[in-house]
Every structure is written in C-alpha cells, then in structure tokens.
C-alpha cells in the first residue's frame, strides 16, 4: 500500500507540475508580443513559470487586481455548487445504480437513461428552469449564489426558502450530470463483484447472502465508485460551468468565460490550473481510497 | 463435446447491443440524409425574418411554429441541424486523428516519448473539454470552433487509444511477433489495421457524440457559431428570453440536438450514462 501510495503521489505531483506548465503557457499570452518568435515565447513561458513557483500569478488585465485574488473570490462559490451537486449526484446516483444493477430494472430503464444522457447539460438546465417557472411558479429573475448559512442563521422562513430556491436548480443540474457517472461506476462494480467466484465459496462457508454483500460486495462497489472519482469530479465541474452561466451563479467558471472573452489570460490560466489541480487531487484521493477499500487500482 | 468447446459456445449472430448500434447508425444515416436535403426540405432560406407572424405556436401552417422574429422554426431547425452536423463531423475527424490515431501510434514510440505524450494528454484531460474548447477558441477565433472542439475532446480519445495499444503491445500475438523477428513498424501497422477495422465506426460515433455536446454548448455560451450560420446551440440560446411563453422556440432545436446525440451514442455502443 505504501509503495502504491508513493507511486500515486508521484503521479499526482507530476500532474500538478504539468498543470503549472500549461497555466504558464496560457499566462504567457498576456505578455506583449516581442521579436524572436518561438524563442521569445519560450522565454516568456519560463519567466511565467518562475513567477508561478514564487506564487505570483500575475494581475487581471481588466481590474488590475491580483489574479489570485480574483480567483480566490470566485472559487468558493464554484466549490459550493460542486459540493451541492456531488451531494445530489450521490443521492440520485447511488439508489439508481443499485436499482439498475438488478438485470430486469436495467433493461427496462435503459432507453430512458440513454435519452436523458443524450441531453446536453444546458438543455437540462433550461428544462429545469422552465419547469420551476411553469409548474412551481418560481421567479425566473431570482438568480445568483445563495447565502444559505446566513439564511438558516436568521431563521426567517422567506429567506431560507429563497436561499433553497437559488441553490436547488443549479445543484440539481450539476448533480444530474454527476449522477450519471456515479450510477455507472456503481453498476459496473456491482456487476463485476456479483459474479466473482469468492461469493460461492463464502456461502459454502456458511455466510448468508446479506452478510456476503455487506462484508465484501459493499466495499468492492464503493471502491469502484472511488476509482472513478476523478472522472466524476470532471463531469461535476463541466456541468458547474454551464449551471453558473444559466443561473447567474458568480463562480470561477463564469469568471473563466468572461476572462477568455476579454483575453484576460492571467485569470484564465489560474482558473484552469485550479480546476485541473482539483480534478487531479480527486483522482489521487479516489485511487488511494479504492486501493484501501478493495485493492482496486484505478488507471494502472 | 470437449471441455473447450463446451465453454466456448458460439456467440449469437444478432445481439441486443448489435441491434441498438444498428438503430443508432440508421438514425445517423437518416439525419445525414435530412441534412443533405435541408435546402430542399426547408420552406425558407436560413435566417428569413418575417416568414410568418412572430411566436406562432405549432399549427398546420407552421408545423413547428415561428420564433420571435417570425422565422419558420422547421426551416431554421433544419438549417441549424445542417450546421451542427457539418461542424460536428469536422470536429470528429480531428478527434479520430489527433486522439484515436495519434494515441495508438504514440504508445509504440521509442524512448518513452509516448508516456510523455500520454502524461500531457492526461493533464489536458483533467480540464473539462468545454473549458478547453473555449480556451482554444479564445486563443484562435470563433471560426475555428470545430477544430477547437475536436482538439479539446482529443485528449480523452488519445488516452483510451494509448492504453488500448499498450495492452495490445503486451498481448501474446505481439510477443510472438517480436520473437519471430517481425519489426515494430509492421506490428504497429497490423494492430492499427485490425483496431480500426473493428472499432473505427464506434470510435467515430463516440467522437461525434462528444464533440456535438461540446460544440453546441460552446455556441449556447456565445463562443461558437455566429449568425446567419446558426447551429442548434445558438438557436436555443436565442430562445432563452421567450421560451417561458413560447416553449417550442427552445424545445424544437433541443429535441433535434438530443436526437442527434442519442443516435451517435447508440451507434457508439455506449453504456447508459457513460461519458461520450
């Protein structure tokens, strides 16, 4: 396990190094063009790389504020949205995965899930928004990130309701995208474990099917989900970018979109680095968790 | 009956998966024909304003209604579908070449060059393809959106092809080939031929599904297609202000888009909920 952990940590560190290099290449676009072509560009990239190592991420070309400050202001909102989406993904994806692991249910639900999976995230977001306005009579203009904790602390029913309304649609949109990945990982792990030869042996040793499932199948299935944590995180961040745009959520993904449009490359580079680092970290933690739980090695 | 033959029962000629894939390809073919005939099938040229009264609900005269500028939704959806399919086709070619083909070849490169490339693809793959596509468009131009979408999706195809080629390179037939003096180049050509013969259509359909999602989302966010060459993503984006009262303005292009992606997913043989 230690050797595996060290190998994974090394891979994670290399991934981070690569992400920093990529961010430096993007941030180098912010430098004024100079003579020298490729050599000038490589010099600029190396100079940016040096600055990044010293935690100097440059400044925004729009606000002149530090890029790190700009991203630090917006990233918590994205992480809140992704966390809420992950919760929804687990709440939808785990029961769905369990139900679909049963052969008949899977066959019956397959066409429906294929159709749902074919709808891009922005279509799902617009459909949710339409339903909330037409069916629940919510206010379509009510947009932004809620201050849920303040609303809960205030104890005002209207404030709490508004905060939950602000959170519900973006979290559902992000969660639905994550749920697809969760249910698939769970279903595949369950299918692999269900037919494993050790199950028959354990039953012959006197364990009941429930005990076999609880002691052996559950860790295997959880490990299967953890082994795909990086991919699930990626789908959550991807959906968060769209949800932030549609629901006016002031997060880092919207900052990225605006910064690309305005060629604010220092901010773009830092947002990209933050997203890549979080996904790589999720992959690293997931692989360790999967290995610890059931000896599954993700992406060998 | 021997033990081997008892365990190796012949695979059924027609499987459910095969039927589903065939349905997907038939759907893609039908969409291709519709796109090819879009200029004939559409009642009005692209972006024809005031073809009818604005925001008319689907009726006999306007089967899919009209939008806020009085454009015929049926005609506009056909034109937008043609733009979407054409751009997605170009982007899918980029994915197959820069992802599938390059990944397969990279796995057999000497001096561990392939592993460096695999590492780069892995890092790019840690960023959502949507953001990567927008970054490429920002660095180049909106006209190059299909290329950007293709390059953004390619890292995933690259890593898949690389891992597949590595596994093939360590298989028994590869060991046997090396032992009998067959050159690495000849082995690569052999594996590449068989791999593409067996799974080219699946790889291409998967790429088509992935790039269509990215391209339409990019257009929806305002970084892709530009009027008058609207694609389905841009059509949906344009309907945002009115779709609460006129649902068809968003539902019709969204249904066309979902149908196209669904056919590509089915043709690729993707599992339910599997990422394209």
Contacts between the chains, C-beta under 8 A, distances in Angstrom:
chain1	res1	chain2	res2	distance
A	14	B	119	6.6
A	15	B	119	7.7
A	15	B	122	6.8
A	15	B	123	5.8
A	15	B	126	6.8
A	18	B	119	6.2
A	18	B	120	6.6
A	18	B	122	7.9
A	18	B	123	3.9
A	19	B	123	5.6
A	19	B	126	7.0
A	22	B	123	6.1
A	22	B	124	7.3
A	26	B	135	6.9
A	29	B	139	6.7
A	100	B	272	7.4
A	106	B	272	7.7
A	109	B	272	7.5
A	110	B	272	5.3
A	113	B	272	3.9
A	113	B	273	5.7
A	114	B	262	6.4
A	114	B	265	6.3
A	114	B	266	6.7
A	114	B	272	5.6
A	115	B	258	7.1
A	115	B	262	6.1
A	117	B	265	6.8
A	117	B	270	7.9
A	117	B	272	6.5
A	117	B	273	5.2
A	117	B	274	7.6
A	118	B	209	7.9
A	118	B	258	4.9
A	118	B	259	7.7
A	118	B	261	4.3
A	118	B	262	3.7
A	118	B	265	5.7
A	119	B	254	7.4
A	119	B	258	4.8
A	119	B	261	7.7
A	120	B	213	4.9
A	120	B	216	5.8
A	120	B	217	5.7
A	120	B	220	7.9
A	120	B	233	8.0
A	120	B	257	6.7
A	120	B	258	7.7
A	120	B	261	7.1
A	121	B	217	7.0
A	122	B	216	7.8
A	122	B	217	5.6
A	122	B	220	4.9
A	122	B	221	7.9
A	122	B	233	7.6
A	122	B	236	7.1
A	123	B	236	7.0
A	123	B	254	4.6
A	123	B	257	6.9
A	123	B	258	6.6
A	126	B	236	7.0
A	126	B	240	7.2
A	126	B	243	7.0
A	126	B	250	6.0
A	126	B	254	7.4
A	127	B	254	7.8
A	130	B	243	6.6
A	130	B	244	6.5
A	130	B	247	6.9
A	130	B	250	7.8
A	133	B	244	5.4
A	134	B	244	7.1
A	140	B	244	6.4
A	180	B	273	3.7
A	180	B	275	7.8
A	181	B	273	7.0
A	181	B	275	6.9
A	183	B	273	5.7
A	184	B	271	6.2
A	184	B	272	7.2
A	184	B	273	4.4
A	184	B	274	5.8
A	188	B	271	7.8
A	230	B	126	7.3
A	231	B	275	6.8
A	234	B	125	7.9
A	234	B	126	7.0
A	234	B	128	6.1
A	235	B	275	6.7
A	237	B	128	5.3
A	238	B	128	3.7
A	238	B	129	7.2
A	238	B	130	5.5
A	238	B	131	7.7
A	241	B	128	6.3
A	241	B	130	5.9
A	241	B	131	6.1
A	242	B	130	7.4
A	242	B	217	6.3
A	242	B	220	7.9
A	242	B	221	7.6
A	245	B	221	5.9
A	253	B	131	7.3
A	256	B	131	6.1
A	256	B	134	7.5
A	257	B	134	6.6
A	257	B	221	6.2
A	257	B	223	7.8
A	260	B	134	5.4
A	260	B	135	6.3
A	260	B	137	7.6
A	260	B	138	3.7
A	260	B	223	7.5
A	261	B	138	7.2
A	261	B	222	8.0
A	261	B	223	7.7
A	263	B	138	6.9
A	268	B	135	6.7
A	268	B	138	7.3
A	272	B	127	5.9
A	272	B	131	6.9
A	272	B	135	6.9
A	275	B	126	7.7
A	275	B	127	5.7
A	275	B	128	6.9
A	275	B	131	6.9
A	276	B	123	6.4
A	276	B	126	4.5
A	276	B	127	5.2
A	279	B	126	4.2
A	279	B	127	7.4
A	280	B	123	7.9
A	280	B	126	5.2
A	283	B	126	7.4
